[in-house]
Amino acid sequence: MTEVNLETGPETKQGGPYLVLAFYLFAPIHDPREEVERHKAFFQGRDVSCRIYLSEEGINGQMSAALQDAEGYMAWMREHPLFKNIHFKIHTASENVFPKVTVKYRRELVARDKSVDMTRQGTHLTPQEWKNWLESDKERVILDVRNDYEWKVGHFKGAELPRSKTFRDFKEYASELKGKVDEKKPILMYCTGGIRCEVYSALLKEEGFEEVYQLQGGVINYGLEEGNTHWEGKLFVFDDRLVVPISEEPTAPISTCTYCATSNDSYVNCANMACNELFLCCESCLKKEKGCCSEVCKTSSALRPLRETNFYKPFRKAHHYNSVSCSL
């Protein structure tokens, strides 16, 4: 994996003093609630923001931290016998990209409504192996198991997007896929960081598909190692950045503004706090429409103020604002 040169600092990559880490590990944790408290204690007094979930299944985390604190966390994790082989995917940023420190217990790392045999996961493909598959003439089905709003701003060429918002939806899609595709035909699947594929690939194996592959480390890892070859657009991420390039190579938007249909890949939350809909909007239309996704929302009595700068940074909840009236 290509990582930031920590000796010269992250400024050598994207001009920022913070590291953004994405990581997960399926490994049995005897007392995940104790691990939650251990994490919280470690973060005390450190320049960190994060969203980390722990369960009996393992850990799933995204975090940002000042360089020294990020290095310290990675070293601290690797000192633990359970987490010594954890794989960190690293980007840089100019500030912390999560609103606060969130470390919680979750019963399941990936929400699902039925048990899945996690020992039957798909075969992991390194980014190089994934690229080789895409450049071969072998028959395959490429599945993007993310949400449609993630797909809109970027995806692999030729990938199919299952219309599924929940695990139950994907299970229904997998059953339908059996009726359309030979179960011996290779299935290649990917997601943002890899964790959703761990569960969804196991489900496909349970459904009878014999040859299931998943992109190791997801799109984040692919961008770090192979750039944007075979990728179109950018990547949606679940932090304050919202949409980022997967590599340093320039890439044109593949999505458009909701209002004027000009090329645009910037998401914003509707300023109507009762709506909060995520939608694509250019800067000009954002100002004109008062940050709202519809005419109805513009008439709301609970509009968040439209920022004069950082238009696209995610809005916070109502208590973060002194006034609910929109100021332009």
Summary of the structure (lengths in Angstrom):
residues: 328
radius of gyration: 20.6
end to end distance: 44.9
largest distance: 59.1
contacts: 1022
relative contact order: 0.11
helix: 29%
strand: 22%
